[in-house]
Amino acid sequence: MATLLYIESSPRKDRSASIQIAQTFVDEYLASHRGDSVDILDLWANEFPPFTGETINAKYAILNGEKPSEAQSRAWRPVEILIDNFKKADKYLFSLPMWNFGIPYKLKHYVDILVQPGYTFSFTPEEGYKGLVTGKPVALVYTRGGAYKAGTEAASLDLQKTYMEQVLGFIGFRDIRSIVAEPMLMSTPEDKKKIIAAAQDEARKMAKAF
Ligand SMILES: Cc1cc2nc3c(=O)[nH]c(=O)nc-3n(C[C@H](O)[C@H](O)[C@H](O)COP(=O)(O)O)c2cc1C
């Protein structure tokens, strides 16, 4: 039985459009995948280990094949636990609003924890960089205040979807599916409802076949 890890990155809870759409995905997923389970990681309900000097020293010690000091190991352990928990899942769902053209800083912090040599990617001079999280699908629900459709002038400002696809691709994901709900702030309340409803329809279809 598979586990879907759902990573939630808007702090707006009941008022969040990305959470509302992702919740539709989760409900449909559970209804159509009897026996599977969903683990929810609310990024705002967690304090992640800060990237202090010791944490980064631990990272470089491991990268250079050296034994980390006791202080470095202590700083590194929570990072390892978070990476293990992430890698344990079989499938992934992210929901995320655009913040200043990119992603919320809590999600960036989580990405900085996950993307580690020897854990989620490897490097050899012969093969270059290789992602280590392979053979698993990921779905992402994006919301934005404005609109950044491909082919428009605003598309180049989208550092939200392009960044997530880049970084997930780097650690090995090849099956990356997305739902984009926009423009959430530049719409009338009626149009906003329609945009959310259309995204929820997409979420149901995607979840069924996930
Ligand atoms: C701190 C912050 C920064 C934002 N920056 C952008 C932005 O750069 N571009 C944009 O189109 N919308 C921006 N927005 C609007 C959100 O992306 C939009 O309202 C989205 O629907 C919020 O999703 P949520 O309801 O799931 O939190 C920003 C919102 C916040 C709170």
The ligand as an SDF file (V2000), in Angstrom:
LIG
                    3D

 31 33  0  0  0  0  0  0  0  0999 V2000
    4.0090   37.3710    0.7560 C   0  0  0  0  0  0  0  0  0  0  0  0
    3.2190   37.2450   -0.5150 C   0  0  0  0  0  0  0  0  0  0  0  0
    3.8380   37.4640   -1.7340 C   0  0  0  0  0  0  0  0  0  0  0  0
    3.1450   37.3110   -2.9380 C   0  0  0  0  0  0  0  0  0  0  0  0
    3.8040   37.4990   -4.1180 N   0  0  0  0  0  0  0  0  0  0  0  0
    3.1470   37.3180   -5.2970 C   0  0  0  0  0  0  0  0  0  0  0  0
    3.8240   37.4730   -6.5420 C   0  0  0  0  0  0  0  0  0  0  0  0
    4.9970   37.7370   -6.6240 O   0  0  0  0  0  0  0  0  0  0  0  0
    3.1060   37.2690   -7.6770 N   0  0  0  0  0  0  0  0  0  0  0  0
    1.7820   36.9370   -7.6710 C   0  0  0  0  0  0  0  0  0  0  0  0
    1.1970   36.7640   -8.7400 O   0  0  0  0  0  0  0  0  0  0  0  0
    1.1240   36.7750   -6.4960 N   0  0  0  0  0  0  0  0  0  0  0  0
    1.7740   36.9600   -5.3250 C   0  0  0  0  0  0  0  0  0  0  0  0
    1.0980   36.7800   -4.1240 N   0  0  0  0  0  0  0  0  0  0  0  0
   -0.3200   36.3770   -4.1570 C   0  0  0  0  0  0  0  0  0  0  0  0
   -0.4990   34.8760   -3.9360 C   0  0  0  0  0  0  0  0  0  0  0  0
    0.3460   34.1010   -4.7600 O   0  0  0  0  0  0  0  0  0  0  0  0
   -1.9450   34.4780   -4.2330 C   0  0  0  0  0  0  0  0  0  0  0  0
   -2.8250   35.2710   -3.4560 O   0  0  0  0  0  0  0  0  0  0  0  0
   -2.2150   33.0100   -3.9870 C   0  0  0  0  0  0  0  0  0  0  0  0
   -3.5000   32.7110   -4.4430 O   0  0  0  0  0  0  0  0  0  0  0  0
   -2.1300   32.6710   -2.5050 C   0  0  0  0  0  0  0  0  0  0  0  0
   -2.3310   31.2770   -2.3380 O   0  0  0  0  0  0  0  0  0  0  0  0
   -2.9430   30.7130   -0.9860 P   0  0  0  0  0  0  0  0  0  0  0  0
   -4.3660   31.2410   -0.9280 O   0  0  0  0  0  0  0  0  0  0  0  0
   -2.8960   29.2340   -1.1250 O   0  0  0  0  0  0  0  0  0  0  0  0
   -2.1040   31.2170    0.1450 O   0  0  0  0  0  0  0  0  0  0  0  0
    1.7760   36.9470   -2.9040 C   0  0  0  0  0  0  0  0  0  0  0  0
    1.1490   36.7370   -1.6660 C   0  0  0  0  0  0  0  0  0  0  0  0
    1.8420   36.8850   -0.4860 C   0  0  0  0  0  0  0  0  0  0  0  0
    1.1540   36.6390    0.8250 C   0  0  0  0  0  0  0  0  0  0  0  0
  1  2  1  0
  2  3  1  0
  2 30  2  0
  3  4  2  0
  4  5  1  0
  4 28  1  0
  5  6  2  0
  6  7  1  0
  6 13  1  0
  7  8  2  0
  7  9  1  0
  9 10  1  0
 10 11  2  0
 10 12  1  0
 12 13  2  0
 13 14  1  0
 14 15  1  0
 14 28  1  0
 15 16  1  0
 16 17  1  0
 16 18  1  0
 18 19  1  0
 18 20  1  0
 20 21  1  0
 20 22  1  0
 22 23  1  0
 23 24  1  0
 24 25  2  0
 24 26  1  0
 24 27  1  0
 28 29  2  0
 29 30  1  0
 30 31  1  0
M  END
$$$$
